[in-house]
């Protein structure tokens, strides 16, 4: 347990960075959702709400890249 507290204290400077990144992300997400809602763009509103929070776009990207990697021959 002591090593955990040592690790947390060693990387305590990361906490403000995470907070700033979270505030940055939430701010832009809310602005985008607000504008999409005001413009009656339901598809954009849903995409911003779901894909950004759940990481679905990176998963789709990785799955598509995995399929492309199988098609590309590896030089030996």
C-alpha positions, 0 to 999 in steps of 0.5 A: 500500500505504501508503494501505491501512495508513493506512485500517486505522489510521484505523479500528482502533477498529472492530475491537473493535466487530466482535469484540464483535458477533461474540461477542454473535452466537455466544453467543446462537446457541449458547444458542438451538441448545443449547436447541433441541437439548435440547427436540428441536426439530430444525426450530428447531435447523436454522433457527438453524444455517443461516439465521443464519450464511448470511444466508438470511433477509435474502435471502428478505426482500429477494426478497419485498420486490422482488416486492411493489415490482413490484405497487405502482404508482409515483405520478408 
